[in-house]
Amino acid sequence: MHSTTKTTTVLGLVFEGFGLLMMVLGLVFLQLLSTLSINDLMAEGLSNSDAQLVLFVGAVLRLVLLVMTLVVGAFFMLNLWLFTKLIKQRYDYETAQKVLLYQAIYGGFNMLFNQITGVLYLISGLTGRNNLKVPQEQVREGL
């Protein structure tokens, strides 16, 4: 595996993990917000309708972020498993090609959500496929 591919793959995994960590911290913050009552918010100067709105929006955001965190977490675990084996060169030629193609496609799709990780995976997948060496077949000497 080319050193550029290894570096960009590792950086992509680091940024993807950091994004997942930030999502988990956001969930913790929204969970803490959900422990507040309407009376607590009204004591801080919000009106009754504003306090209800804050709690409702917090609950909706918490649910959306929970679903997103589960999806991103599943993809992170899959990528960690696939790309670690790729970095350690434990795949044969055909499987490495497929993993690098998946990495490039995932990077292109990920450009919609996490641009840094998307660019890193896209570069890594494309350069990895271009630099992947075809294994030499065993040629038997002639008679």
N, C-alpha and C positions, 0 to 999 in steps of 0.2 A: 504494500500500500504506500502510495506517495506521501511524503511528509506534509504537504499542503493539505491533503485530504484528511490526514489524521488530526492536524491542528484545527482545521475548521470544524470537523466533526466534534472534537472535544469542546471547543468554544460554543458550538451550537447546543450541546448537551448542558453545559454550564448555564447558558442564558435561559434555556428552557426550564431547567431546575429552579433558577432564580425567579422566573415568572410564576412558576407553580408555588413557590414559597410565598411570594407576594399575594397570590390569590388566597392562600391559607390564612395569612395575616389579615387580609380583608374580611374573611369569614369570621375570624375571631373578633374583629372590631364590630361587625354587624351583629354578632351574637351578644356582645356586651351592650350594644344599643337596644337590643330587644328586651333586655332586663329592666329597662326604664319603664315607668308607668306614665300615663297621661298626666297624673298629678305632679310627678317629678318634672316633666317638661313644662307644665303650666307654672310651676314655681320658678322656673328659669325665665319666664316672661313670654312664653308662647301662648297663643290663644288655644281654646279647646280644639277647634278645627285644624289648626296648624299642628298641634301635638298629635292628633289622630293621623294626619297626613304623613308626618315624619315617621311614625311607627309603621304605617302601611307601606310606605315606600321602602323603608328598611327591611321589612319582611319580604317584599317582592325581590329586592336586590339580593338579599341573603339566599333566597331560593334559586335565583338565576345563577348567582356566583357558585353555589353548591354544585349545581349541575355542570357548569363549565369546569369547575375544579376537578370533578370526577372524570370528565372526558379528557381533559388535559393530563391529568394524573395517569390515566390508562395509556394514553399515547406516550407519555414520558417513560413509563415503565417498559413499554414495548420497544421504544427507541433505545433506551439504555441497554436492553438485552441484545437487540440486533446490532447496534453500532459498536458495543464493546467487543463482541465476537468479530466484527469487521476489522476493528483496530488491531486486534490480536492476531489477525489473519487466520482465522479458524474456518473460513469458508473455502469451498472449491471455486473455480473460475465462474461457473454458471450461477451459483448461489450468490457470489459477490456481485455479479452483474445485476441480479434481481434486487439485492438489498440497496445497491447504489442507485438503481432506477427508482425504487421506493423513496429513497432519501431525497432525490431530486424532485419527485412529484410532491412529496410531503412539504418540502421547502417552498415550492411554488404555491401550494395551497396555504401554507402557514404565513405567506406574505400578507394575507388579509388580516391576520390577527397579531402576529409578533414578527415585525419586519426584520429585526436583527437576526433572530433564529432562522427565519425563512431564507434570508440571503446566505447565511452561513451554510445551511443544509443544501441549498440550491447549488452554491459554488462547490461544495464538497462532493455532492452527488455527480455533478457534471464532470469535474476534473478527475474524480475517481474513476468514472467510466472511461474517460479518454485515456487515462494513464494505466489502466488495468492491463497487465501483460498476459498475453495468450500463452497458456502452458505449452511447452514443447512436447510433442508426442514422442513416445519412445520409438526410435527408428532402428530396425534390426539391420545389421550389416549384411551386405549382399554375399552371395556365395563366393 
